[in-house]
Amino acid sequence: PQPFYAYVHYFDPHWPYRPPGEDGECMVNNIQSIKKISRGEMMFKNPLPDEENDRACELYRKEVTYNADQVGRMLDTLDQMGIADNTIVVFTADHGHSLGEHNYWYHHGEFLYDASMSIPLIIKAPGKLAAGAVEEDQVRSIDVMPTLLGMARVEAPDMDGVNLLTERAGPAFMETDISYFKWNKRRYVKGVNGKLRGVRTPDWKLIYTPKKGAGKWELFDLKGDPKELTNLLKTGEAPKEVTTALMAEMRKWMPAE
């Protein structure tokens, strides 16, 4: 009878890929016992045969399906308890997962391409959101908390992010983990200063990779190039006003030092 908050953390899908009820034996899952190939080499160079990569990707998909089934069990339980119509449910994730995009395999956190950065966000809020409605605009993880507080009629403290019921989300600032894989030859500076930083809008993405000198910059037209294959700054086709605006936005979020 009392209001409650539950945080339910499903670990799968996650490497190693061993969905229940499946034979999870494959080179990708056992890479740490294969002396000739390190996990880092597999992630950034991937010398594995095509059939091994196909097998690993299929196991990953089965983990996704298994995870969805478990979320379904929880939703069924809310129905059986008779509280589904008075319970807000949010389904989201902390990151995506690369399965070969940009030649990066079975991991996340090292780069800022959408394979790692784009995540699901599904909100079920009876009486507050229309069933089946799809929000086409970009939103951000930092917007989830103020949105939930708004739905619960709780005054939000000062924080990053907006209540999506009353405001439009701004550009998304992104940064990578601190790299600890020696096989990643696309990271040039160690430590916090070597993190990749980026800004994403619904139409554009700008990524900065620190290097000695000017560093490496990438600009992608997400509408025309959703797989982020053509760096417009490299081809000379980058609109100057877009690049300037995104650089200014990135500067707002980066620590001064």
N, C-alpha and C positions, 0 to 999 in steps of 0.2 A: 504493500500500500504506500510505501514511501518512494519519493523520487530517487533515482539511482543513476550512476554513471558507470559504465563498464568499458574497459579497454581490452580488446581481444586481439592478441598478437599471433598471427599464423606465420610460422617460420618458412614454410614452403609457399611458392616455388623458390628454391635456393640450391646452389651447388653444394655438395654433389647431388645429382638428380636421381633420386630413388623413390619414385611414387609407390605407396603401399600397394601390394599385390602384383608388382612388376619385377621382373628380373632387371636389376639396375647395373649389371656388369657391362662396363665399357671402358675404353681407355681414358675418357675424360673424367670419369668418376674415380679412377684408380691412378691418376697421373702422378701422385706423390710417391707411389711405389715403383714407377717406371724410371729407372736410373738414367736413361739416355735423354729423356725430355723432362725439363722442369715445368712447374706450373706456369711460371712467368713466360717461358718460351712458348708454351701452348697459347697463352693469352695474347701475346703480341706478335708472334711469328707463325704459329699454328702449322706444324709440319704433319699433322694427323691426316690419315686417309679420309676421303669424302664419306665413306660408309660409316666411319666412326663419328664424324661431325653430324651426319644425318641422324644417327642413333641417339646422340646426346640431345639434339634439338627435339626429337620426338619424345624423349623422356621428360624434358622440360615442359613440353605442351601437356603431357599427362599430369604433371604436378600442378599445372594451372587448373586443369579440370578437376582434380581431386580437391584443391583448395576451394574452388567454387562450390563443390558439393558440401563441404564442411560449413561454409557460410550459409548455405541453404538450410542445413540442419539447425543452425542458430535462429534463422528467421522463422522456421517452422515452430521452434520452441516458443518464440514470442507469440505466435498465433495461438498455440495450445494453452498458453498462460492467460490469454485474453487481454494482452497489453500492447499488441502490435499497433493498434490505432492511436495509442498515446505514447509512442516511443519513437524518437528520432534515431535513425540508423545512418551512419556514414561508412562507406567502404572506400578506402584509398590505399596508397602504398608509399614507401619511403623513396623508391627509385625504380627505374626500369632496369633492363638487363640486356647486354649486348651479346648477340649470337652471330658475330661475324661482320656486323656493320662497321664500316671504316677499318676493316681488318683488326678488329678487337673482339676477343672471344671469351665468353663464359665469365663475365665480370662486369663491374660498374665502378664509378667513382674516379676514373682516370681521365675521362674526357667529358665534354658537355654537349654531345650530339643527342638528338631526341630519343634515340634508342635507350639511353640511360636516363634522360631527364623527363620524358613524357610519362605521366602516370594516370591511372584511373581516379575519378572522383565521382561517386554516386551517393546522393543524399536522398533518403526516404523520410519525408516529414509530413505525415497526414494532416491536412487542414492548413498547411503552410506552403507547400509546393505542389504544383499540379503533377499528377502521375504521368510518367512518360515524357515529360518536358525535357528538351535537350538544350543546354546552354552552349552556343557556338563560340562565345568569346573565351579568351584565355583567362584562366584563374590560377591561383598559386596556393601552395601548401600553407603559406602564412595567413591566407584568408579563411582557413577552416575554423580556427578558434574564435575569432570575432563574429563569424557567421553563426556558430552554434550558441555563443553567449547571447546574441541578438534573438535567436529563436526561443531561448529559455528566459528571455526578458531579464537578463542579468547584465548590469552595467559593465562594459569592458574597460579594463585599465588601458593606459597609453601603450600601444604596441604597434609593431609593423603589421600590415595586412588590414583588410577592410571587411565590413559586413556586406556580403554579396547580395543581400536582399535590398540594401539601400544604396550601395555604391558600386562603381565599376572598378575592377582590379586594374592596377597599373602594370608597367613592364615587370618582368620577372628577372631578378638578379640571381646568378648562379655562380658557384665556384666548386672546384674539385676537392677531393681529399688531398692530403700530403702524400706524394708518390713514394712507395717503398719497394717498387719492382725495378731491378736493374735492367730488365729486358725492355722496359719502356724507353725507347730511344726518341720518343716524341715529347718528352719532358726534359727541359734543358737546365733548369735551376732547382737546386735542392731546397727542401723546407717550405715554410709558409709562403715565402716570396715566390716560389715556383709554382704555386697553384694557378691553374687556368681560371680565368674569370670571364663571365659572359652576361649578356642582356638579351632577353627574348621578348618580342611582341607577337601578336597574332600573325604578322606579316614578315618579320625580319628576325635574324639572330646574328649577333656580333660576338666573337670569341677572341680573347687575347691570351696568347701563350708567352710567358716571359722568356726572353733570351738576352744574351749580351747585345747591347745596341738597342735597336728599335723594337725588338720582339716580333712575334708572329701574329698577324691579324687575319681573321676569317669573317666574311660577311655572306650570309645565305638568304636568298629569297624563298621563304618557306612556302609560299603559295605556288610558285612556279617550280620549285626544286625541293619537295618535301623530304627527300632522302639526304639533303645537304651534301651534294656531290660537287657543286660548282662554287668555288670561292670567288665571289665577284671582285674582291680586292686584288686577287691574283690575275684575273682576266681583264681588269681595267674597266669593268662595267658597273662598279659600285656607285650609286647615287650619293653625291657628296653630302647633301642635306640629311640623308638617312644615317650615314656613317657618323657625321658630326653630332647628331642628336643622340645616337646610341652611346657614343663615347662619353658624352656629358652625363647620361644616365648612369653609366657604369662608374664614373668618377664619384657620384653621390654615395654609392654603396661601399666603395673600397676604402679600407683604412688608409689614412693619410701617409703612414710610414711605409 
